[in-house]
Amino acid sequence: MKICAAQTRPIKGDIENNIAHHVKLIELAISHHADFIVFPELSLTGYEPRLASLLAMNVDDGRLDVFQKISDHKKISIVVGAPIKSNDGIYISLIIFQPYKKQQIYSKEFLHPDEETFFISGKNNSVDLPGDIALAICYELSVPEHSLHAFKQRAKVYIASVAKSAIGYEKSSKILSNVAAKYSMVVLMTNCLGYCDNFECVGQTSAWDTHGTLLGQLDDAREGIIIVDMNTLILEKFYI
C-alpha cells in the first residue's frame, strides 16, 4: 500500500478553487500509484475559524461529488478537510471517500481552547479505513490519549491532518516522532501553506518510520505530496 500526504496552499474561503487544487494533487498521487491520500486540516476552506459559520458545508454538498467519482474510477481513498454543519453546531471534519463506499466523516474530538468558540467536539469517531490507518486532526496529536487509543485499536499508521505555524510544526514534529517510536507506527503529518486565521502555515509535510526517524519532508514553499510505500518504507516526494 502507498500512503500519500498532500501539501496545499488554500485560498481563503474559495471552496471551488481549493477543490480544483485538490484534484491536481490527487491526480499527481494517482500518477505515482498512491492508494490513499490525506489533506490538511480544513483544506477545502482554509483554516479560518472565524469564518466557519459562513463556510460550513453539508456532507451531501454536490461540490464534493468529484472526489467520490475519482475514488471510484481510480480506486484511491481520498480524505479532505472541511467544516461540517450539524444540528448542534459545526465540526472540524475529515471527509473520507473510498471506492464504491458511502462517505465517512471523522470529526475532531479534542479541540484547542481557541476553537471552542467556533466549533463543537466530534463524537462516535469510529471509521473503517484500509491499511490499519488512524486519523488525527491537529491539536489531537498533542493529546496522549488520542495516539494511545489508536495504538489500542491496532493502528499501524497514524496520520495527522494539521494547520501549523513554524513553532507549531517544531513542537508537533517532536511529538509525532515520539509517537512513532513509542507505538512502532508509521506516522505522517500533512500541513498546509500560507496565511491561515492569524498565522503563517509552514508546510514541511513529513513522515516518520516506526523508530521515529524522519523519512522525509516537503519544503516550506511549494504545494506537493509525499508518498510512503508501506512495504519498503521508501518515501518519494513530488511538487506541482
C-alpha positions in Angstrom: 0.0 0.0 0.0 1.2 3.5 -0.8 0.0 6.3 1.5 0.2 9.9 0.4 0.1 13.2 2.4 -0.7 16.3 0.4 0.5 19.9 1.0 -1.8 22.6 -0.2 -1.9 26.4 -0.2 -5.7 27.0 0.4 -7.3 30.2 -0.9 -9.3 31.7 2.0 -12.9 30.7 1.7 -12.7 29.8 -2.0 -14.0 26.2 -1.9 -14.3 25.8 -5.7 -10.7 26.8 -6.4 -9.5 24.8 -3.5 -11.3 21.7 -4.8 -9.5 22.3 -8.2 -6.1 22.3 -6.4 -7.1 19.1 -4.5 -7.9 17.4 -7.8 -4.5 18.4 -9.2 -2.7 16.9 -6.2 -4.9 13.7 -6.3 -4.0 13.3 -10.0 -0.3 13.6 -9.1 -0.7 11.0 -6.4 -2.5 8.7 -8.8 0.2 9.0 -11.4 2.6 7.7 -8.8 0.3 4.8 -7.8 -0.9 6.1 -4.4 -3.7 4.2 -2.7 -4.6 6.6 0.0 -4.3 10.4 0.1 -4.9 12.8 3.1 -5.1 16.6 3.0 -4.5 19.2 5.8 -7.0 20.4 8.4 -9.9 22.3 6.8 -8.2 22.1 3.5 -11.3 22.9 1.4 -11.8 26.3 3.1 -8.5 27.1 4.7 -8.1 27.1 8.4 -10.4 30.1 9.2 -12.3 29.5 12.5 -13.9 33.0 12.4 -15.5 32.2 9.0 -16.6 28.7 9.9 -20.3 29.7 10.2 -20.2 31.1 6.7 -18.1 28.4 5.1 -19.5 25.3 6.8 -20.7 22.6 4.4 -23.2 19.8 4.4 -21.9 16.3 3.9 -24.1 15.9 0.8 -22.8 19.1 -0.9 -22.7 18.4 -4.6 -19.3 20.1 -4.9 -17.8 17.0 -3.1 -19.1 14.6 -5.7 -15.9 15.0 -7.8 -13.9 13.2 -5.0 -16.2 10.2 -5.0 -16.1 9.9 -8.8 -12.3 10.0 -8.7 -12.2 7.5 -5.9 -14.5 5.1 -7.7 -12.8 5.4 -11.1 -9.1 5.4 -9.9 -9.5 3.1 -6.9 -8.0 5.6 -4.5 -9.1 6.6 -1.0 -9.3 10.4 -0.5 -9.5 12.3 2.8 -10.3 16.1 2.6 -10.8 18.6 5.4 -13.9 20.8 5.8 -16.1 22.5 8.4 -19.2 20.3 8.6 -22.7 21.5 9.7 -24.8 19.7 12.2 -27.9 20.5 14.1 -25.8 21.1 17.2 -23.0 23.2 15.6 -20.0 23.0 13.3 -17.4 20.2 13.3 -13.8 20.3 12.1 -14.0 17.2 10.0 -12.2 15.0 7.6 -14.5 13.6 4.8 -13.4 10.1 3.7 -14.1 8.9 0.1 -13.4 5.2 -0.7 -14.1 3.3 -3.9 -17.8 2.5 -4.2 -18.4 3.0 -0.5 -20.6 5.5 1.5 -18.8 8.6 2.6 -17.5 8.6 6.2 -16.8 11.5 8.5 -14.1 11.8 11.1 -14.6 14.9 13.3 -12.1 16.4 15.7 -12.8 15.3 19.2 -10.1 17.2 21.1 -10.4 20.9 20.3 -7.8 23.6 21.1 -9.4 26.0 23.6 -9.2 28.8 20.9 -11.5 26.7 18.7 -14.3 26.1 21.2 -16.0 29.4 20.4 -16.5 28.3 16.8 -16.7 24.5 16.7 -18.1 21.6 18.7 -16.3 18.4 19.6 -16.8 15.3 17.4 -18.2 12.1 18.9 -18.5 8.5 17.7 -15.4 8.8 15.5 -15.2 5.1 14.5 -14.3 4.9 10.8 -13.4 2.0 8.7 -10.1 2.6 6.8 -7.8 0.4 4.8 -4.3 -0.4 6.0 -4.9 -0.1 9.7 -4.8 3.7 9.5 -5.8 6.1 12.3 -6.6 9.7 11.7 -5.9 12.8 13.9 -6.7 16.4 13.4 -4.1 19.0 14.5 -4.4 19.5 18.3 -5.4 15.9 18.8 -1.8 14.8 18.2 -0.8 16.7 21.4 -3.3 14.6 23.5 -1.6 11.4 24.6 -5.0 9.7 25.0 -5.6 10.1 21.3 -2.5 8.2 20.0 -2.8 5.7 22.8 -6.4 4.9 21.6 -5.0 4.4 18.0 -2.4 2.0 19.3 -5.0 0.1 21.3 -7.1 -0.2 18.1 -4.0 -1.8 16.5 -3.3 1.0 14.1 -0.1 0.7 12.1 -0.3 4.1 10.6 -1.1 7.4 12.3 -1.9 10.4 10.1 -2.2 13.9 11.5 -4.0 16.5 9.3 -2.9 19.9 10.6 -2.6 23.6 10.1 0.7 24.6 11.8 3.0 27.6 12.1 6.7 27.2 12.4 6.6 27.0 16.2 3.6 24.6 16.0 5.4 22.4 13.4 8.5 22.1 15.6 6.5 21.0 18.6 4.3 18.7 16.6 7.2 17.0 14.8 8.8 16.1 18.1 5.6 14.7 19.4 4.9 12.6 16.3 8.4 11.3 16.1 7.9 10.1 19.7 4.5 8.6 18.9 6.1 6.7 16.0 8.8 5.2 18.2 6.7 4.5 21.2 4.0 2.6 19.4 6.0 1.3 16.4 3.7 3.1 13.9 4.5 4.8 10.7 3.4 8.4 11.2 2.6 11.1 8.7 1.7 14.8 9.1 0.1 16.8 6.3 0.4 20.6 6.7 -0.7 23.5 4.6 1.0 26.6 3.3 0.1 30.3 3.5 -1.6 32.6 5.9 -4.4 30.9 7.9 -6.5 32.6 10.6 -3.8 34.8 12.3 -0.6 32.9 11.5 1.5 31.6 8.6 1.5 27.9 7.9 4.9 26.4 7.0 4.1 23.2 5.2 7.0 20.7 5.7 4.6 17.8 5.3 6.5 14.9 6.8 6.7 11.2 7.6 8.5 9.1 10.3 9.3 5.4 10.4 8.5 3.0 13.3 11.6 4.1 15.1 10.7 7.8 15.0 13.3 8.6 12.3 12.3 11.2 9.7 11.8 9.5 6.4 11.5 12.8 4.5 9.5 16.0 4.2 8.4 18.7 1.7 9.7 22.2 1.8 8.0 25.3 3.3 7.1 27.0 0.0 5.6 24.6 -2.6 2.5 22.5 -3.0 3.1 18.8 -3.4 2.9 15.3 -2.0 4.9 12.7 -0.1 4.2 9.0 -0.7 5.3 6.3 1.7 5.4 2.7 0.4 4.3 0.7 3.4 6.2 -2.4 2.1 9.6 -0.8 1.8 9.2 2.5 3.8 10.7 4.3 0.9 9.4 7.9 0.7 9.1 9.8 -2.5 8.2 13.5 -2.9 6.8 15.4 -5.8 5.8 19.1 -6.3 3.4 20.9 -8.6 
